[in-house]
Amino acid sequence: MNAVRLLAYGGQLVFNDVPTPTIARDEVLVKVTSTAVNHVDLVKASGTARQVLPIDLPWIPGHEFSGVVEQIGSDVAGYAPGDAVFGSTSGMGSYAEYLAVKAAVIARRPSNLSFEEAASVPVAAQTAWQGLFTQGHLEKGQTILIHGGAGGVGAYAVQLASHAGATVIATASGDDEAYVKSIGATRVINYREAQFEKVLREKVDVVFDLIGGDTQKRSFLVLKEGGYLVSAVQPVSQEEAAKHRVTGAMMRLVPSEDMLGSIARLLEEGTLRPDVATVYPLEEVAQAWKDIAENLPGAHGMSPRAPGAARTQSHGKIVLRVASHEHDIRTRAHDLYLARGAQPGRALEDWLQAERELTAKPRRTN
């Protein structure tokens, strides 16, 4: 199979023909249709955080994906070949045509999402869910401050917190204020013009930190006693947490089929909406990483954008389309098969018939 690999820390991404992975009894083999680009891909590749985030070289990047089940392990009961799925993997590896992944960390692709949209969801949405509810214990009627509300994780955090009945305050740039309010924020503080701790009149129950640094340090000043400061980007000072009588924790995503399934249902209901900024073919992965690096100084040895230069995109995920033309036909056939009322994982012959219809040559007319 074809895959994108990194051969050395800070090196160039290369395309290699590598063996198709074999699956364990509790795994499925997914024919990957799309994958998404995450900041952590570049951080790991740069080697700057190798003590905390080590990788085994040569390494295939990619945390999240969408695709079609090709094969199932002997212990897998919930999926069958032909099922459209999405998910994430802590072991990376989704910048490839095939991926072996635990069945316990995938879910069925929401029927109203394209494969590109579905690939943009698993990491950001599950990080937001876990940060808000598992670590932050957010409840209806509480108030939460979300730093970076226009980012990939932040946008899902705003939507999920609003759906849960919380009052949502978010920090973002002025350019993103309308967007962040449109997805559920009650108030948006432009971090370029005001310091949040100086303009907030009341303290909040939860702070979800997606920025780190001084922003995190100042967040202790706006937390109620007994509140929660949850960070997805750096450890939280336990000394400061004790001083302010709050709970501070850094979270690391633990993917879950149940959590992703709940997110999938909210997506199908229209309660959550994905946000895809750009879709590149896998062959243009270097450009996709360059776009990400503009907003992540020093990542993978790339230079940050010049002061005052416009960002490539203000919000939304960058997605890579992995599938070949042949597989694109297969996934389109799968969509046609579902549109006709078939149930996922059943009547495989109906799906194959749809594929035959899409690949059939048109008859000539005299």
Secondary structure, DSSP 4 states (H G I P E B T S, - for coil): -EEEEE-STT--EEEEE-PPPP--TTEEEEEEEEEE--HHHHHHHHTTTTTTS--PSSB---SEEEEEEEEE-TT--S--TT-EEEEE-TT---SBSEEEEEGGGEEEPPTTS-HHHHHTSHHHHHHHHIIIIIIS---TT-EEEEETTTSHHHHHHHHHHHHTT-EEEEEE-GGGHHHHHHTT-SEEEETTT--HHHH--S-EEEEEESS-HHHHHHHGGGEEEEEEEEESSSPPPHHHHHHTT-EEEE------HHHHHHHHHHHHHTSS---EEEEEEGGGHHHHHHHHHTTSTTGGGPPPPPTTPPPS-SSSEEEEE---HHHHHHHHHHHHHHHTTPPTTS-HHHHHHHHHHHHSPPPP--
